[in-house]
Each structure stands twice: as structure tokens, then as C-alpha cells.
Amino acid sequence: MLNLERLRTLDALARHGSVSGAAEALHITTSAVSQQMAKLEREVGQRLLAKNGRGVRLTDAGRLLAEHAARILSQVELAQSDLEAQRGQVVGELRIAAFPTAARGLFPAALSGLRTRHPGLRICSCETEPEAAVHGVLRGDYDLAVVLDWYNKPLPMPDGLARAPLADDTADVAMPATHRHAHRDVVDLEDFADEDWVTWGEKEFCHEWLMHTLRSKGIEPRVAHRAEEHATQLALVAAGLGVCVAPRLGRGPVPDGVRTVPVRQPVRRHLHAVWRTDADRRPSIRAAVEALKSAARQAG
């Protein structure tokens, strides 16, 4: 009989493409991955891995078994989901991820509320950028993730995921308090065509959104500084080094010397919770989504 944990290791190898990637996803050592695969090869009587330069690749037999493993693991997830639904109890472990401002703005209220109402539920959380979180949910690294769409740029959503809207988050333009537009009640993005911009890391979803939005208005943005955290971006703005887009969720106190002004055509992010469709009936997923919605209402 095929061993489920060894099939899980093979599935992780197929999804991540390397022993180290599989080990990180499964929270085990690379040696443990190699041992599990060696046992699985003996179990099936065929080679499943072949050397590929300094790494490994799946053989034809390995790819065939990996396809079956993905379906088997999905059925196991579905069975667990159905059993939880039949029992109707919010228990077990829930692994949840969110991008930093959502983690800061939603997790404290949502997760503490879950712990109070469902003491049998063990929650593990982490910060992860939206695109990585989506792939993490698909791979099984996370059970649930909070991700975002910008109003004019949707986040690509693969098949196999369910989602629920949580809230809309409005963003302003943050500028030095001495800026010529700092006294205004509203601004247009076009007003900052000649400014230095403080933005996110290159190729991050939010950075790509900002580039797309400014270029759609005929502005070729001049990116002067990059920072992952909004608090760092605002500190750079306070130093007079540029302007940035500042979402309101999880923003915290605005530094002295910074003014945030709404945009005439509102700039909004749509927040969603996403999870695998084969886990759709898990009471813990449903409870977490409701807790996130409640936290979003409080934050709004």
C-alpha cells in the first residue's frame, strides 16, 4: 500500500521542483525528503527521481505517480473537510497568511477572537505577499490567505481556489507636509507626474499596479526609493525624499512632517480570503473567514 506521507513528499517535490523547496514547504530537512523518496522508490519498485545537474528531476514514473498523488491528497483533504463538517467543530490546526498591512490591520482582532471562541483551534500565521500566498494555498503550505486586488488590476486567481470578499481599503497619496499640494482636500495622481516616487519592491504586485496605473495616465514614474513596509515608505516621505501611495488599513500613526490626501478618483484595494475548494466545508475555514470579516468591519 502506498504511504500517504511519502506521496505528500513526492507531491511537494513536483510542485516546488527541488528537494530544498519541498523540505521548506513540508517543514522537514532535505535529508528527510531524500529518505522518504528512497523509501517510496523501494515501495513502488521504480526510480522516481533522476539527477539533473546539481539537482533532481522526476522520471516519467515519478511524474505519473505525482499526478496520482495530487488527486489522492486532494481526496484526503476533501474527506477531512467532510468529517470536520459532519462533526461541526472548529478544531485542529489552521495555517493562515496575509500581506503585511492586512496582517497588521486584521490579524490581532481576528485571531484573538478565534482563540476565544474556539479554544480547540490552533492557529499559525505569517506575512506573505499576495501572489506568493495564492501559490502557497494551492501547494498546501497555507489553509487560508488574505490577498488583494487593486480596483483596476485584478490579482490572477488559478483554478482550484474559493474566495470571499472581506473589505475595500482606500489609499491616499502621502507627501511631505511642505509639499505644494499638502493643503488640498483631494488630489489627482497626475498632479505628481514629476515627483520622485517611493514604492514597493520590483516585481511585487503592488509595485506593478502603481507602474500600470501611472503609465495608463501618461506618466512615466520616476522611482527613487523602494521599501517593503509602508512605515518605511512614510519615513522616507517624511524626510522629503518623495511621495507614495498609502493604504489606510494597518497604516498606524502618520509620521510628523507627512500629509496624506485622498485621491479624487478613489484608489481602492479589494481584500479577499482564499482557500482550496477541496477544503470548502471545513468549519475552521468558515470560522476564520467570519472572524476576518468582523475584524475588517472594526478596522473600517
LUMLUMMAR-895372 format. One line per field, with one value per residue (C-alpha): x, y, z; residue number from 1. Coordinates in pm, 1 decimal. Layout:
! LUMLUMMAR-895372
u <- c(X ...)
v <- c(Y ...)
w <- c(Z ...)
n <- c(NUM ...)
//
This chain:
! LUMLUMMAR-895372
u <- c(0.0 129.6 231.5 44.0 332.0 566.1 309.3 291.1 668.4 650.2 371.6 582.0 877.9 662.2 514.9 836.8 1079.0 1359.5 1444.9 1513.5 1182.9 992.2 1173.0 1086.9 720.9 691.7 896.7 1140.1 1508.4 1635.5 1773.1 1424.1 1288.9 1557.1 1486.7 1112.3 1169.7 1411.6 1151.0 881.6 1102.9 1151.5 777.7 683.9 988.5 1075.8 1303.8 1108.4 1397.0 1694.8 1990.0 1958.8 2281.4 2318.7 1952.2 1697.3 1404.2 1110.4 1132.9 835.8 724.8 775.1 557.7 286.8 280.1 292.5 -25.9 -196.2 -53.9 -207.7 -550.0 -513.3 -410.3 -697.3 -939.3 -785.7 -831.8 -1191.1 -1251.1 -1106.1 -1318.9 -1634.0 -1555.2 -1499.8 -1824.2 -2011.9 -1871.0 -1935.6 -1648.4 -1384.9 -1072.2 -730.2 -466.5 -523.4 -229.6 -311.2 -112.4 -165.3 24.9 182.8 -77.9 -361.9 -170.9 -121.7 -471.2 -679.0 -490.8 -480.2 -860.0 -948.8 -708.3 -766.1 -1140.2 -1095.6 -886.4 -1153.2 -1446.4 -1269.8 -1002.1 -959.7 -831.1 -453.9 -360.8 -25.9 8.1 270.4 319.9 338.0 291.7 -36.1 97.9 315.4 20.0 -202.4 57.9 112.9 -255.8 -253.3 54.2 -98.5 153.4 -138.4 -503.1 -622.9 -473.8 -575.0 -491.2 -586.0 -694.6 -642.2 -951.2 -801.1 -570.0 -704.0 -473.8 -455.1 -651.7 -582.1 -844.8 -896.6 -943.2 -1252.8 -1265.0 -1478.7 -1467.3 -1356.8 -1341.1 -1236.7 -937.9 -890.0 -541.6 -426.1 -120.9 133.6 360.0 582.8 380.5 566.0 460.7 275.3 -35.1 -33.7 -304.5 -557.7 -864.2 -822.1 -554.4 -516.6 -237.0 -149.8 -50.9 260.0 383.6 720.2 772.9 1012.3 811.7 868.1 729.8 744.0 999.4 1038.4 800.6 581.3 212.3 156.4 459.6 339.3 -2.5 144.5 353.3 49.7 -175.9 62.2 154.8 -213.9 -237.7 55.2 303.3 639.7 707.8 1044.6 1106.8 1363.5 1325.6 1186.8 1069.8 865.6 694.2 461.3 611.9 949.2 793.0 630.2 959.4 1123.5 838.4 880.1 1245.6 1132.0 1256.4 938.3 568.7 394.5 55.8 -51.1 -334.9 -534.1 -557.7 -281.3 -128.2 -71.5 30.2 149.1 493.9 535.3 605.2 377.4 35.4 -199.1 -455.9 -739.6 -740.7 -1029.1 -1096.0 -1073.4 -784.4 -906.2 -779.3 -1029.3 -936.2 -1031.3 -984.0 -885.1 -872.3 -869.5 -1207.5 -1148.0 -1139.0 -1456.1 -1664.3 -1409.9 -1570.4 -1233.3 -1213.9 -1565.6 -1497.1 -1175.5 -1343.9 -1618.0 -1356.8 -1165.3 -1484.9 -1563.6 -1210.2 -1240.2 -1566.5 -1398.2 -1098.6 -1325.4)
v <- c(0.0 347.2 554.6 885.6 1086.8 966.1 1066.2 1406.0 1436.2 1343.8 1598.5 1870.0 1780.5 1803.5 2137.7 2303.6 2147.4 2085.2 1889.4 2210.0 2363.1 2050.9 2040.7 2404.6 2353.9 2040.8 2188.8 1895.5 1856.1 1787.3 1459.9 1359.6 1435.1 1216.7 935.0 947.6 936.7 643.9 451.5 538.0 413.8 83.7 69.7 105.3 -75.6 205.0 507.4 824.6 1072.8 1126.1 1361.5 1688.2 1885.8 1970.7 1897.8 1630.0 1583.7 1346.8 1048.2 951.8 716.3 994.7 1237.5 974.6 893.5 1264.5 1322.4 1044.0 1178.6 1521.8 1365.9 1134.0 1419.0 1631.7 1349.3 1315.8 1690.8 1660.8 1367.6 1561.6 1860.8 1647.7 1484.7 1823.8 1948.3 1640.4 1684.4 2059.1 2155.5 2421.9 2230.2 2127.9 2348.7 2641.8 2792.5 3144.3 3404.4 3769.2 4055.8 4283.4 4559.1 4304.5 4102.8 4417.7 4554.9 4233.5 3954.2 4091.0 4121.0 3822.7 3569.8 3669.6 3640.5 3295.6 3181.4 3299.9 3141.2 2822.6 2718.7 2383.4 2559.6 2609.4 2897.0 2960.1 3286.8 3456.6 3754.5 3669.9 3880.1 3817.5 3619.5 3400.1 3345.9 3226.7 2972.4 2873.9 2793.3 2589.2 2395.9 2330.6 2545.6 2755.0 2668.9 3027.3 3354.2 3718.9 3866.1 4177.1 4314.4 4678.1 4848.2 4847.6 4543.6 4205.1 3950.4 3637.2 3358.8 2998.9 2726.2 2523.0 2816.7 2960.8 3315.6 3553.0 3935.8 4088.7 4465.4 4753.7 4958.4 5314.6 5452.6 5814.5 5994.7 6065.8 6367.0 6592.2 6844.0 7122.5 6989.6 7234.0 7007.1 6927.2 7184.9 7039.6 6831.4 6598.2 6540.0 6359.2 6115.3 6328.1 6608.1 6403.4 6332.7 6498.3 6365.1 6107.5 5801.4 5575.1 5234.4 4862.1 4604.5 4545.7 4281.5 4291.2 4301.6 4645.5 4793.6 4655.5 4806.0 5151.0 5140.3 5024.2 5294.5 5586.2 5479.5 5447.9 5819.9 5907.4 5933.7 5760.2 5722.7 5816.2 5556.0 5687.6 5453.7 5107.1 4973.7 4667.3 4820.4 5118.1 5253.8 5274.4 5438.1 5702.9 5765.8 5834.8 6069.8 6249.4 6305.9 6483.3 6209.6 6156.4 6071.4 5735.1 5565.0 5496.8 5246.6 5311.4 4955.8 4888.6 5230.5 5328.6 5681.1 5900.8 6048.7 6417.1 6601.4 6383.6 6475.3 6214.3 6342.7 6141.7 6090.5 6245.0 5917.3 5686.9 5441.2 5118.5 4769.4 4482.5 4233.6 3866.2 3546.6 3249.9 2877.0 2549.5 2437.9 2087.9 2240.6 2439.9 2265.5 2287.9 2467.1 2620.8 2789.1 2926.4 3047.5 3221.2 3397.7 3529.8 3645.0 3827.7 3994.2 4108.6 4246.6 4427.4 4591.3 4705.2 4840.8 5028.5)
w <- c(0.0 -86.7 214.3 235.9 383.6 109.7 -152.3 17.6 -18.0 -387.1 -439.4 -273.7 -494.9 -806.0 -700.5 -583.3 -831.1 -582.8 -269.0 -75.5 -184.4 -82.9 253.0 324.2 234.4 448.2 737.1 732.1 641.5 291.4 425.8 536.9 188.0 30.4 276.7 209.8 -164.3 -136.0 64.1 -191.9 -476.8 -295.8 -231.5 -598.9 -740.1 -985.3 -998.3 -938.0 -932.5 -1164.4 -1129.4 -1317.9 -1290.8 -922.0 -856.4 -938.1 -1173.4 -1177.5 -1409.0 -1625.8 -1349.1 -1095.3 -1291.6 -1335.3 -964.2 -874.2 -1076.6 -882.9 -555.9 -617.8 -670.4 -370.6 -139.8 -267.2 -184.3 161.9 215.3 99.4 334.3 627.6 533.8 519.1 853.5 1016.6 864.4 986.1 1335.7 1316.1 1548.4 1487.8 1593.6 1466.5 1303.1 1069.6 877.9 760.3 565.2 472.4 315.5 580.6 613.7 628.8 888.4 1096.0 1039.2 1066.7 1242.8 1600.3 1626.6 1406.3 1556.9 1918.4 1857.7 1705.7 2002.8 2247.3 2062.6 1951.6 2204.8 2027.2 1713.9 1685.6 1452.9 1283.9 1089.5 874.2 643.8 272.3 -41.0 -230.4 -529.3 -306.0 -71.9 -357.7 -467.3 -104.0 -62.5 -383.1 -267.7 72.4 263.3 396.1 458.9 411.5 287.6 275.8 -65.6 -262.1 -596.6 -688.4 -831.7 -1182.2 -1167.8 -1050.0 -889.9 -1110.5 -940.4 -1050.3 -1064.1 -750.3 -514.5 -348.9 -218.8 -16.1 -11.3 318.5 269.2 48.2 161.4 38.3 -30.2 -20.0 -151.9 120.0 69.8 279.4 480.9 295.6 -46.2 -270.1 -271.9 100.7 180.2 -67.6 21.0 -278.1 -540.1 -872.3 -942.4 -1243.8 -1000.5 -913.0 -1266.0 -1198.6 -846.0 -709.8 -600.6 -303.7 -392.4 -317.0 -429.2 -801.7 -943.1 -631.4 -718.7 -560.7 -737.1 -1071.1 -1000.8 -935.7 -1254.8 -1455.9 -1309.1 -1358.2 -1711.6 -1801.4 -1718.2 -1943.2 -1655.6 -1672.3 -1299.5 -1156.6 -887.0 -640.4 -342.9 -271.7 62.7 155.5 461.1 443.2 766.1 591.4 287.5 508.3 688.7 351.9 261.6 595.8 503.1 185.7 -46.3 -248.5 -240.3 -205.1 -211.4 147.5 207.9 525.1 658.5 910.0 842.9 1204.5 1310.0 1024.1 1099.5 1171.5 852.0 635.2 499.7 344.5 94.1 -68.9 -445.3 -637.8 -819.6 -516.9 -516.3 -354.9 -280.0 -258.2 14.2 -19.8 176.6 -42.6 29.4 -163.5 -292.7 -157.4 194.1 138.6 406.8 689.4 985.9 1074.4 732.1 768.5 1122.0 1015.5 722.0 950.5 1203.5 928.2 806.3 1160.8 1203.5 869.1 982.1 1304.7 1113.8 872.9)
n <- c(1 2 3 4 5 6 7 8 9 10 11 12 13 14 15 16 17 18 19 20 21 22 23 24 25 26 27 28 29 30 31 32 33 34 35 36 37 38 39 40 41 42 43 44 45 46 47 48 49 50 51 52 53 54 55 56 57 58 59 60 61 62 63 64 65 66 67 68 69 70 71 72 73 74 75 76 77 78 79 80 81 82 83 84 85 86 87 88 89 90 91 92 93 94 95 96 97 98 99 100 101 102 103 104 105 106 107 108 109 110 111 112 113 114 115 116 117 118 119 120 121 122 123 124 125 126 127 128 129 130 131 132 133 134 135 136 137 138 139 140 141 142 143 144 145 146 147 148 149 150 151 152 153 154 155 156 157 158 159 160 161 162 163 164 165 166 167 168 169 170 171 172 173 174 175 176 177 178 179 180 181 182 183 184 185 186 187 188 189 190 191 192 193 194 195 196 197 198 199 200 201 202 203 204 205 206 207 208 209 210 211 212 213 214 215 216 217 218 219 220 221 222 223 224 225 226 227 228 229 230 231 232 233 234 235 236 237 238 239 240 241 242 243 244 245 246 247 248 249 250 251 252 253 254 255 256 257 258 259 260 261 262 263 264 265 266 267 268 269 270 271 272 273 274 275 276 277 278 279 280 281 282 283 284 285 286 287 288 289 290 291 292 293 294 295 296 297 298 299 300)
//
